[in-house]
Amino acid sequence: MDKLHRMRLAKDAMDRDWADPGLDLDAVAACAGYSRFHFVRAFKDAYGETPGQYLTHRRIERAEEMLRCANLTVTEICTLVGFSSLGTFCARFKARTGLTPSEYRAKHVGRGASLIPGCYAMLWAGGFSTARSEKHSAAGPAYGDDRESADRRAET
């Protein structure tokens, strides 16, 4: 595989998993088949920015979209786009856009369609864990089994 193809694989992985706060340099470098140190140099040569800068850029773009369209708090958006620190998110957002997230929202909201309700935006962005019907293999009593056991003990 040539170098550019490897870089595209890694960039695709970052584009796919941009919201995962656990996305780390080692995992992305493994997609390209490089060590983390060689990967940083090769990625910067290919795209003009480090993988960390690229990932932050993608996350800020998504945050801009959510601030314009969704009725979510800045903290909720911070978490949904993959930042684990609100302070870091606000600082990086301001460095990129020149505005704080709240200023950005105030400037861009109110032009056009109404905001998407937060519950729908959270569900769409994966912020809610959905209920799953999984059978547990634990050998515990089912509902009502305690009563039957007590009735049997009383009969003896």
C-alpha positions in Angstrom: 0.0 0.0 0.0 1.3 3.4 -0.8 1.7 6.2 1.9 -1.3 8.3 0.8 -3.6 5.3 0.8 -2.6 4.5 4.4 -3.2 8.1 5.4 -6.7 8.0 3.8 -7.5 4.8 5.8 -6.5 6.6 9.0 -8.3 9.8 8.1 -11.5 7.7 7.3 -11.2 6.2 10.8 -11.1 9.6 12.3 -14.0 10.8 10.2 -16.0 7.8 11.2 -15.2 7.8 15.0 -14.8 11.6 15.5 -17.2 11.7 18.5 -15.6 8.9 20.4 -13.6 10.5 23.3 -11.6 7.3 23.5 -10.2 7.7 20.0 -6.5 7.7 20.5 -3.4 8.2 18.4 -2.3 4.6 18.7 -5.6 3.3 17.3 -5.6 5.7 14.3 -1.9 5.0 13.6 -2.6 1.3 13.6 -5.2 1.9 10.8 -2.3 3.3 8.7 0.1 0.6 9.8 2.5 3.1 11.4 3.9 3.7 14.8 2.3 6.8 16.5 5.4 8.9 16.0 5.9 8.1 12.3 2.2 8.5 11.7 2.1 12.0 13.1 5.0 13.1 10.8 3.5 11.3 7.7 0.0 12.7 8.4 1.3 16.2 8.7 3.3 15.8 5.5 0.2 14.6 3.6 -2.4 17.0 5.0 -0.6 19.9 6.5 -1.9 19.4 10.1 -1.3 16.9 12.8 -3.9 14.2 13.4 -4.9 15.9 16.7 -5.4 19.2 14.9 -7.5 17.5 12.2 -9.7 15.7 14.8 -10.2 18.9 16.7 -11.2 20.7 13.5 -13.8 18.0 12.7 -15.2 18.1 16.2 -15.5 21.9 16.1 -17.3 21.7 12.8 -19.8 19.3 14.3 -20.2 21.6 17.3 -20.9 24.6 15.1 -23.6 22.6 13.3 -25.2 21.5 16.6 -25.0 25.1 18.0 -26.9 26.4 14.9 -29.5 23.6 14.7 -30.0 21.8 18.1 -31.6 23.0 21.3 -28.8 21.5 23.5 -26.6 23.1 26.1 -23.0 23.9 25.4 -22.0 21.2 27.9 -24.1 18.6 26.1 -22.6 19.5 22.7 -19.1 19.4 24.2 -19.7 15.8 25.3 -21.5 14.7 22.1 -18.6 15.9 19.8 -16.0 14.0 21.9 -14.5 16.5 24.2 -14.1 15.4 27.8 -13.4 18.9 29.2 -15.7 21.9 28.8 -12.9 24.3 29.3 -10.8 22.7 26.6 -13.8 22.6 24.2 -14.5 26.4 24.8 -10.9 27.4 24.3 -10.4 25.3 21.1 -13.8 26.6 19.8 -12.8 30.2 20.4 -9.4 29.7 18.9 -11.0 28.3 15.7 -14.0 30.5 15.3 -13.1 33.7 17.2 -16.2 33.3 19.3 -17.2 31.4 22.4 -19.8 28.7 21.8 -22.5 30.8 23.4 -21.5 33.9 21.3 -21.5 31.7 18.2 -25.0 30.4 19.0 -26.3 33.9 19.7 -24.9 35.1 16.4 -26.2 32.3 14.2 -29.5 31.2 15.7 -32.8 32.8 14.7 -32.1 32.8 11.0 -34.3 30.2 9.4 -35.8 27.1 10.8 -36.4 26.5 14.5 -34.0 24.5 16.6 -34.2 20.7 16.7 -35.5 19.6 20.2 -32.6 18.5 22.4 -34.0 15.0 23.0 -34.0 14.3 19.2 -30.6 15.7 18.7 -29.2 13.6 21.6 -30.8 10.5 20.3 -29.5 11.1 16.7 -26.0 11.9 18.0 -25.8 8.8 20.2 -26.0 10.7 23.5 -28.7 8.4 25.0 -28.1 4.7 25.7 -31.0 2.8 24.2 -32.8 0.0 26.1 -31.8 -3.4 24.9 -33.7 -6.6 25.6 -30.9 -8.8 26.7 -31.6 -12.0 28.6 -29.4 -12.4 31.7 -28.0 -15.8 32.4 -27.8 -15.1 36.1 -29.6 -17.8 38.1 -31.8 -15.5 40.1 -35.5 -15.9 40.8 -38.0 -14.5 38.3 -40.9 -12.3 39.3 -43.2 -14.2 41.5 -40.8 -17.1 42.1 -40.1 -15.9 45.7 -43.8 -16.2 46.5 -44.1 -19.7 45.1 -41.0 -20.8 47.1 -42.5 -19.3 50.3 -45.8 -21.1 49.6 -44.0 -24.4 49.2 -42.1 -23.9 52.4 -45.3 -23.1 54.3 -47.0 -26.3 53.1 -44.3 -28.5 54.5 
